[in-house]
Amino acid sequence: MTLTLRWLVLGLTAVTASTQAAQCFDRSEQSHRFVVDSHLHFQPFSGPSLPHEELIGYLERAGIQYANVYGIGQTRIQDWGCFYGGRCDVNTIMPTMKNDFINAKNMADHPSRNVGLTLSMTFPDLQHPETIVNRMDILDAEFPGFFQWMGEANVVKQALFTWGHEPATLEDIDAWAPFMARLRERNMPLALHSDFGNDQDPLKYLPLMQAVLERYPDNIIVWMHLGMSREQRDMEPRQHTRILSEMMATHPNLWVDISWSVLYDYYFSEPTRRPFYVDFLNQHSQRVLTGTDIVASENTGYSQYERALETNSYINQFLDDDAFRNIALGQNYFELMGLEETAPVICTD
């Protein structure tokens, strides 16, 4: 889906790609908030979601021009039944196709005129990869042409350990080959939540992501949250950004996502830590995506969305002009998704 970008909230007149080059974005006068929310969960872990059209209204009000429509990579099992012989109680969370059907139906029933939407398959159970290709076929048969993305899927997410989640093994990752081949055929990015480690063992789970990248170098992989989590509040920023830079240099199809308030809370807002991340983002600005990581339940209000947008946009004000255009103004996303839009150039004196 493509549409003419409308930079109204940012203070620009609507322009087409052919005329946009004649205008520029004045960073001294206009907002540093990003315009692409590539990490937005339209469905919650449990219970009713915010109505689809209401959430789209939030995006329009906030000046978001494109968004990825995620379900959620896991759902409380009592909401949908029991797979793989798992427990059917409140303490079990597992992936499900339910959210993807709901999101696709909502998009079919309520076409968005002012926000471009990219629909994601969020059902993959990376610990049981043998199910993935068949389920991709089911979704494509029900909603042909709708799905252009996969994820957020969990390689390892420590926050869910008490809910029955276990890390993918190296054997699991080897068994991804059939669905990874399908993603390559369709040029579909795969967004992965894969924790680096934790404060007790900072690099504990890093070998899992390294194995994914080594095994599937031709797949577009988006690493969520720079690999950070609430279990890892004290990663040494020099070491963290050095490892990320080495991996970006080694794997040209690796992208990173700077969504989720955990990055602001523990890294980007800290004056002694922030410079390492600004340097990293400036250096690798052509493969960085933005997002709020909001999980839109029925209780999610606009003010909550706006706070997440402001928090997750905070780092943008410190970026150089090239990085700001690529990241905050959405040029990376437009190119990744093959869209016709072009971000405005940055005004110079």
N, C-alpha and C positions, 0 to 999 in steps of 0.2 A: 504494500500500500504506500503510495507517495502522495504528498500534498505540498502546497506552497507554504514555506515556513512563515509564521506570523510572529514577529518579535515585539508584540505590543507591550507585554509586561516589561521587557527590557528597553523599551523606549524607541524602537525602530518601526518604521512603516513597513507593512507587508510588501515583500518583494519576491520576484521569481529568481531562479538561479542565474538567468541571463542578465538581469539588471542588478543583482546583489553586489557584484564586484565594484559598482560605482559608489557604494556606500561603505561605511566602516563602523566599527563598534568602539565606542569611547569608554575605556575602562575606568576613567576618572569620574564618569557621570552615571554609568549604568551598572546594573546588578552583576555580582559575581556568581549568582546562583546558576546551576547547570540547567539545561533545557531538555535533556534526555534522561529519563528515569529507566535505565535498562535493568533494574533489579527491584521489581515491585510485585508483591504477592497479592493477587486479587482474591485469594482464598486463604482462610486461617487454618490453624492446626485443628481446631474443633469448633463446632457451633456455627451459627449463621455468619455469612460474610456481609460486608457492606454492599448494598445494591450496586450492580455494575455501573449503571448510569450515574449514580451519585459519585462514585470514585472518579469516573471520567470528568465529572464536573469539578472535582478537586484539582485534577490535572490542568484543566483549562484555566481555572482561576489562578493557579500558581505559575502559569506560563510554560508548562511542560508541552513540548511539541511531539515527542515520541516516547513510548513506554513499552517495555516488555511485559507481557501478560503471563506471569507465573501463577501456578497453583501453589502448592507447598510440597517440599520434598518428603514430607511425612505427615501422617494424620493419625489422630487417636483412634485406635482400632475399634473401639466400641461404636464408632460412628458409621462403620461400613462393613464390618464382618471380619472373619478370620482367614488369613492365608498362611500357607506353609505350616499349619498345625500350631500357630502361635496362640498365646493366651488372649482371651477376649475380655480383657478388663482394662481399667483406666491406666494401668502402668505399662501398657504396650503401645508403641507407635511404629507404624510401618508405612512404606510408600503405597500409593493408590492411584488408579486412573481416574477416580471420581472427579477430582478437581479439574482435570484437563477437559473432560466432557462438559462440565459446567461452564468453564471459561469459553470454550468453543461455541457452545449454545448461546451464551450471552453475546458474543461477538456477532454471531449470525443474526440474532434477533434485534440487536441494538448497534447498528453500524456507527462508528465514530466518524464525524465529519471534520473535527478540528484537531484531533490528536491521532497521529499514526501509531498503530498497535502491531506489535510482533508477538505472535502466540507461541508459547513454549510448551513442550512436552516435559512435564515435571514428574511423571510417574516412575522413571527408572529406578529399580532396586539394584544397585551396583554390586550387592553381595549375592544376587541371584540373576546374573546377566542373561541366562538362557531364555528368560521370558520377554526380553526387551523388543526384539525384532517383530515378533508376532503382535505385540501390543502397539507398536508403531503402525503396523498394517491396519489394525482395527481403527485407530484414530484417523488415519488417512482415508480409509474407506468411508467413515462416517462424515468426515469434514475435509473433503479433498482440497488441497491447496492452502489450508489454513495454517498449518504448523511450519515454522521456519527456524526454530531454535529448540535446544534441549537443555534442561536444567531449571533450577538449581538442583543438582543431584549430589548426594553425600558420599564422598569417599570415606572420610572420617569426621564425625562431629561429636566432640566430647560432651557437649551439652545434652545429648540424647542418650548417653550411656545408661542412665537410670531408667530409660524408657524402652530398653531392649535393643537399641542400636549397637552394632559392632562394626569396627573398621573393615573395609574391604581388604582382602589378602592379596598377595602377589599372584596367587593362583586365580582369584576372582578377576584381577586386572587382565591377566592373559586371556581369560574367557570373554572379555569384552569385544574381541576381534569382529564378530559378525555385525554387531550394531555400530561399531566404530566405522566399519567399511560403508555401511548404509549412510552414516552421517557425512562421510567424505564424498560420496556420490552426490549428495544433495547440498554440499557446501554449508552444512548446518553447524553453527558453533555449539560447543558443549560447555556449559557453566558448571563448575565443580566447587563444592565446599569441601576443603581438605585442610584440616588444622595442621599448622607447622608442628606444634608440640604443646607444651604447657610450661608454667613457671618452674616446675621441678625438673623438667627435661625438655629444654627449648627446641630440640631438633628431633624429638621422638618419632613423629609421623612424617617427617620430610621425605624419607625414602619412598613412600607411597606415591606422592606426586612426581617424584623423579622417575619412578617406574612407569607411570602413565605417559610422561613426555617422551621417554626413551622408546617405549613400545609403540606409540602412536604419533610419530613426529609430523605426519601430514594432516592430522586433525587440528582444527581450530579449538583451542582450549582456553577458557576464561577462568582464571583462578580467583575465586571470590575472596574479598576482604584482605587481599595480600596475604592470605593464609592465617590471619590472626583470629583470635576468639577471646571470650571473657575468661577462659582458662589460662590465657597468656597475656598478662598485663605488663610484663617487665622484660619483653624481648629487647636485647641490646640493639638500638637502631642501626649502628654502624654494621654489625654483623648481619642483621635482617636485610638491609638494603644491598649489601654486598652479595649475599646469596641470591636475592631476587635478580640483581643485575647480571650475575653470571648465568642464571637460568634463562633470562630473556635473551642474552647474547647467544646462548647455545641452541635455543629452541625458537626459531622465528615465528612459529604459529602460536606461541604462548602470549595470551593477553592477561591483564589483571583488572580487577574491579576494586574500586575504593569506596564501596558502599558500607553501611552499617556504622552506627554511632560508636562502636568499640574502637574504631580507628581514631576518631576525634577524641574520645574520652581519655585514651591512654597514650596516644602517639602524636596526632596532628596538633592538638591544643597545647602540648608541652613545648615551651620555647627552646629547651635544650635538645629535644628530639625532632622537632618539626624540620629543621634545616636538612637533615638527612633524607627525609621523604620528599621535600621540595626538589632537591637535587636529583633524586631518583626519578620523579615524575617528569621533570624537565628533560632528562636524558632519554627517557623511554616514552615520551608523550604520545607517540603514534599508536600505542597499543594499551591504552588505559580507558576504561569505561566508568560511568558514573551511575549512581542509584541511591535510593533512600533505604531500601530493604524493609519498607513498611509491610506489615502483615495486616491486611484490611479486614478486620472483624466488624460486626455490626456496630460496635462501640467506638470505632475509629472516627474521630472528628477531623474537620479540616485543619484546626489549629495543630493537631498532632502531626498531620502530614506536613504542614508548613514548617514546623520545628525540625522535623527530620530532614526536609529539603535544605533548610538553612545550615543545620549542623553538618550534613554531608557535603555541603558546598564550601565550607569554611576554608579548606586548603587552597581553593582555586585562586583566592586573592593574592597568594604568594607566588604563583606560577609565572614564568616568563610568558611573553605574548604568544609564541608559537604553541606552547603547551596549553595555554588558556583557550586558544581557538580550537585545538584538537580535542581537548577534554571537556571544558565547560560549555563551549558553544556547539559541541556535538559532531565535529568533523569526523572524528574516528568512527562513530556509530554510523554515520551516513555512508562512509566508504566500506565499512565491514558488511553492511546490509545491502550494498549496491543501490543506494537511493540516489535520486537526482539532485537532492538538496545540497547546497554548499553553505557552510558557515560564513558569516561576514568576516572580512579582514579586520585586523585591529588598527584603529586610528594611530597615526604617528604624527609627531609635531612637524 
